[in-house]
Amino acid sequence: MRILITNDDGINAPGLEVLTRIATEIAGPEGEVWTVAPAFEQSGVGHCISYTHTMMIAEMGSRRFAAEGSPADCVLAAIYDVLDGAKPDLVLSGVNRGNNAAENVLYSGTIGGAMEAALQGVPAIAMSQFFGPGNAKLADPFESARVHGAAVVRALLDKGLWATGDYRTFYNINFPPLPARTTKGMMVAPQGFRRDTAFSVERQMSPTGRKFLWVRGGPQHTPTLPGSDAAVNLDGFISITPMRADLTAHDLLADLEARLA
């Protein structure tokens, strides 16, 4: 099996080392693991691509490349340059430092990398490690993902539903903010929504009197509805969410058509 890995935290991020171990285990001794990751952190870029400017790509080692672009850029660079058009068998994106559950999904570069792979017709899985008091001070805060990651990927490869229509299915996995030994198992969960919290901006004045704005996320431990992704993570489970890039609100089509007739 040929596996491509990427992330949004950058080529030197500790989560990418965790993902390399997971991918190597899945690929097996006869397989290949290729890395094409952003040269610098690209958190929050979503499914952005560098459409209006070029990006430099550099070989950092055997099957290891850094690109000055987003995770979606890295997937494109991998398929059409590094692998010269030969698509990988699987794309893994992550392991992100912090959760990509609930509304975070819409902003996540980790999700963007997996989404681009799915649009290219390649099976893809995004993986993120929730941070919290239960794991932030561990010697390895990625422990839950490191220990359980390969098993979750294998379960999806063996038993997952991989719809191959125009908007191919991909998967979003979030590991709970706990040590590996207290992680309870896997739960299929829909994307949730953290109510009464949202991204915002905070102003700051420089010593020269210029105003700058910092984007801030809301509290990450606000529960989502029971059974949805962040809720099951906070309850100790690994959440597995099937996703597609199709943003159509299909449940509203018939009603809207009738209203506008």
PEZIGI-V935789 format. One record per run of one state. SS is the DSSP state (A for helix, B for strand, O for the rest). FROM is the first residue (numbers start at 1). LEN is the number of residues. Records with the same first field share a line. If there is no record, write none. Layout:
# PEZIGI-V935789
SS = FROM-LEN, FROM-LEN
This chain:
# PEZIGI-V935789
O = 1-1, 7-7, 28-4, 39-18, 62-2, 68-3, 83-7, 98-4, 107-2, 120-4, 130-13, 160-10, 176-4, 183-2, 189-11, 206-5, 217-12, 235-2, 244-6, 261-1
B = 2-5, 32-7, 57-5, 64-4, 90-8, 124-6, 170-6, 185-4, 200-6, 211-6, 237-7
A = 14-14, 71-12, 102-5, 109-11, 143-17, 180-3, 229-6, 250-11
